[in-house]
Amino acid sequence: MAKLNAHVSTLDPVWQRICVEARQVVEDEPLMGGVIHSSILHHAGFEQALAFRFALKLRSAEMGEQVLREIADAAYADDKWLGQAARADLVAVVDRDPACNRFVQPIMYFKGYQALQASRVAHWLWNRGRIDMASFVQMRISEMFGVDIHPGAKMGKGIMIDHAHSIVIGETAVVGDNVSMLHSVTLGGTGKEDGDRHPKIGNGVLIGAGAKVLGNIKVGDCSRIAAGSVVLNEVPHSTTVAGVPAKIIGEAGCPEPARSMNQWLTEFAPE
């Protein structure tokens, strides 16, 4: 196993860094040795570690770890994009979250990252017509992490969900690449309409804590939604919206709001 692990790591710099950091955790905190070895160092590669964590966190009296592990392994083997997206998400968290300075942290401790990866497996099930299993996984993600992402929602890559508590994303929502959102964000519908009824979030968008984006509306690339806003109308690209209901208050203020994580509104920014 160790020889295979070393070979794979030379081909995968993300996995190589995770393993180096994991060994350092064991050295610094020996009491973490068991969980670090079972979650990281025991596995041949990144996808296998993710599948293990998926099964470990979502297991219950209703469905055992072995079944969930087989589902996740099948998903990662069938769709290589899942692993690519998980790597991009990991890099996004380390790049954007000042509380994170190691790749091993999101995998082990950050529920936003773990919930997002689990929801990707649920989406894989949904797209293959396994609606009930996808719905079961969605339920367990909500119970375990406090994050409710419908398995029909389409999530891009390079996404950071910071803190993640009370995130709700509806069935027909689409979230682009390199998006950042904070806790208590809702991408929801309005009323009881059926069909395509949820927001379409562009690339590079920053969504502040507690923001609600409602209805089948588009939020343009590289826009900012201020914390606590309620967005009911389309948002042009590279703009900032704020308020209840949200209104355009200016430009986004930077080329990549989701990466800078700058949430100051210009008129309220400190001097």
C-alpha positions in Angstrom: 0.0 0.0 0.0 2.8 2.4 0.9 4.5 1.8 -2.4 1.3 2.4 -4.4 0.6 5.4 -2.3 4.0 6.9 -3.1 3.6 6.2 -6.8 0.2 7.9 -7.0 1.3 10.9 -5.1 4.0 11.6 -7.6 1.3 12.0 -10.2 -1.0 14.0 -8.1 0.5 17.1 -6.3 -2.7 17.8 -4.4 -2.8 14.3 -2.9 1.0 14.5 -2.3 0.5 17.6 -0.3 -2.4 16.2 1.7 -0.3 13.1 2.7 2.6 15.3 3.7 0.4 17.4 5.9 -1.4 14.3 7.3 1.9 12.9 8.4 2.7 16.2 10.1 -0.6 16.1 12.0 0.3 12.6 13.3 3.7 13.8 14.4 2.3 16.9 16.1 -0.7 15.3 17.6 -0.2 11.5 18.1 -3.8 11.1 19.5 -5.0 11.9 15.9 -3.0 9.1 14.4 -5.8 6.6 14.2 -8.3 8.9 12.5 -5.6 10.4 10.1 -4.4 7.0 9.0 -7.9 5.7 8.5 -9.1 8.8 6.6 -6.0 9.8 4.6 -2.8 7.7 4.9 -4.5 4.3 4.5 -5.7 5.2 1.0 -4.1 4.9 -2.4 -5.4 8.2 -3.7 -7.6 11.3 -3.2 -10.8 9.8 -4.5 -10.5 6.8 -2.3 -10.1 9.0 0.8 -13.1 11.1 -0.2 -15.2 8.0 -0.7 -14.1 6.8 2.8 -15.0 10.1 4.4 -18.4 10.2 2.5 -19.3 6.8 3.9 -18.0 7.5 7.4 -19.9 10.7 7.8 -23.2 9.7 6.3 -23.5 6.2 7.7 -26.5 5.5 10.0 -28.6 2.8 11.4 -30.7 3.0 8.2 -27.8 2.5 5.8 -24.4 1.1 6.6 -20.9 2.4 5.8 -20.1 -0.4 3.3 -23.1 0.4 1.0 -22.3 4.1 1.0 -18.6 3.4 0.3 -19.5 1.3 -2.7 -21.7 4.1 -4.0 -19.0 6.7 -3.7 -16.3 4.5 -5.2 -18.6 3.8 -8.2 -19.2 7.5 -8.6 -15.6 8.5 -8.6 -14.6 5.6 -10.9 -17.4 6.5 -13.4 -17.0 10.3 -13.5 -13.5 11.6 -13.3 -14.8 15.2 -13.2 -15.9 14.5 -9.6 -12.3 14.2 -8.5 -11.2 17.2 -10.5 -14.0 19.3 -9.0 -13.1 18.1 -5.5 -9.5 19.2 -6.1 -10.6 22.6 -7.4 -12.9 23.1 -4.4 -10.0 22.2 -2.0 -7.7 24.7 -3.6 -10.5 27.3 -3.5 -10.9 26.8 0.3 -7.2 27.1 1.0 -6.9 30.2 -1.3 -9.9 32.1 0.1 -10.4 31.1 3.7 -8.0 32.8 6.1 -8.8 30.2 8.7 -7.4 27.5 6.4 -3.7 27.1 5.6 -3.5 23.3 4.9 -5.1 21.1 2.4 -5.8 18.5 5.0 -8.1 20.8 7.0 -11.2 20.9 4.7 -11.2 17.1 4.2 -11.0 16.4 7.9 -12.8 19.3 9.6 -14.7 21.7 7.3 -18.4 20.7 6.8 -18.9 23.0 3.9 -16.3 21.2 1.8 -17.4 17.7 3.0 -21.1 18.5 2.3 -20.3 19.8 -1.2 -18.4 16.6 -2.1 -21.2 14.4 -0.7 -23.7 16.4 -2.7 -21.7 15.8 -5.9 -22.1 12.1 -5.3 -25.9 12.6 -4.8 -26.0 14.6 -8.1 -24.2 11.6 -9.8 -27.0 9.3 -8.5 -29.7 11.8 -9.6 -28.4 12.0 -13.1 -28.5 8.2 -13.4 -32.1 8.0 -12.4 -31.4 6.7 -8.9 -33.8 9.3 -7.5 -34.5 7.6 -4.1 -30.9 6.9 -3.3 -30.0 10.5 -4.3 -32.7 11.8 -2.0 -31.5 9.6 0.8 -28.0 11.0 0.5 -29.4 14.5 0.4 -31.3 13.8 3.6 -28.2 12.5 5.4 -26.1 15.5 4.2 -28.7 17.8 5.7 -28.9 15.8 9.0 -25.1 15.5 9.3 -23.9 18.9 8.1 -26.9 21.3 8.2 -26.5 21.8 4.4 -29.4 21.1 2.1 -28.4 20.9 -1.6 -31.0 19.2 -3.8 -29.3 16.5 -5.8 -30.7 18.0 -9.0 -28.8 21.3 -8.5 -25.8 21.8 -10.8 -22.7 22.9 -9.0 -19.6 24.1 -10.8 -16.0 23.6 -9.6 -13.7 25.7 -7.4 -16.6 26.5 -5.0 -16.0 27.5 -1.4 -18.9 27.3 1.1 -17.6 28.9 4.2 -19.0 27.8 7.6 -21.9 26.4 5.6 -24.5 26.3 8.3 -28.1 26.5 6.9 -27.2 26.5 3.2 -30.2 25.7 1.0 -29.9 25.2 -2.7 -32.9 24.2 -4.8 -33.5 21.6 -7.4 -33.0 23.7 -10.6 -30.4 26.0 -9.3 -27.1 26.3 -11.2 -23.9 27.5 -9.5 -21.0 28.4 -11.8 -17.3 27.9 -11.3 -15.2 29.7 -8.6 -18.2 30.9 -6.6 -17.9 31.7 -2.8 -20.8 31.7 -0.5 -21.1 32.1 3.3 -23.4 30.5 5.8 -27.3 30.8 5.7 -27.4 31.4 1.9 -30.6 30.3 0.1 -30.9 29.8 -3.6 -34.6 29.1 -3.6 -37.8 29.3 -5.6 -40.9 31.5 -5.0 -44.4 30.2 -4.6 -45.4 26.7 -5.8 -44.4 27.0 -9.4 -43.0 23.8 -11.0 -40.2 23.5 -13.5 -37.2 25.7 -13.8 -37.6 27.9 -10.7 -34.3 28.5 -9.0 -31.4 31.0 -9.5 -28.6 30.7 -12.0 -25.4 31.9 -10.4 -22.6 33.0 -12.7 -18.9 32.3 -12.4 -16.8 34.1 -9.8 -19.8 35.4 -7.7 -19.5 36.2 -4.0 -22.7 35.6 -2.0 -22.6 37.1 1.5 -23.9 35.5 4.7 -27.6 35.2 5.0 -28.3 36.3 1.4 -31.5 35.0 -0.3 -31.6 34.7 -4.0 -35.1 33.7 -5.1 -36.7 32.7 -8.4 -35.4 31.7 -11.8 -33.1 34.7 -12.1 -29.6 35.2 -13.3 -26.7 36.6 -11.3 -24.0 37.7 -13.6 -20.4 36.7 -13.5 -18.1 38.3 -10.9 -20.9 40.0 -9.0 -21.3 40.5 -5.3 -24.4 40.0 -3.2 -24.1 41.7 0.2 -24.8 39.9 3.4 -28.5 39.7 4.3 -29.8 40.8 0.9 -32.9 39.4 -0.7 -32.4 39.2 -4.4 -35.6 39.1 -6.6 -34.3 40.5 -9.9 -31.5 39.7 -12.2 -28.0 41.0 -11.3 -25.8 42.3 -14.1 -22.2 41.0 -14.3 -19.5 42.7 -12.2 -22.0 44.6 -10.0 -22.8 44.8 -6.3 -26.3 44.5 -5.0 -27.5 45.0 -1.4 -30.7 45.5 0.6 -34.2 44.1 1.0 -35.1 43.9 -1.8 -31.7 44.1 -3.3 -30.7 47.0 -5.5 -27.6 47.7 -7.5 -25.4 50.0 -5.5 -22.3 50.0 -7.7 -19.6 47.9 -9.4 -18.2 44.8 -7.9 -15.1 46.6 -6.9 -12.6 44.0 -8.1 -12.1 41.6 -11.0 -12.7 38.4 -8.9 -15.0 39.1 -5.9 -15.2 35.3 -5.0 -11.4 35.1 -4.6 -10.8 38.4 -2.8 -13.7 37.8 -0.4 -14.0 41.6 0.0 -17.5 42.2 1.4 -17.1 45.9 2.2 -19.6 48.1 0.4 -17.7 51.2 -1.0 -19.7 53.8 1.0 -19.2 51.9 4.3 -15.6 50.8 3.8 -13.1 51.9 6.5 -10.7 54.6 5.6 
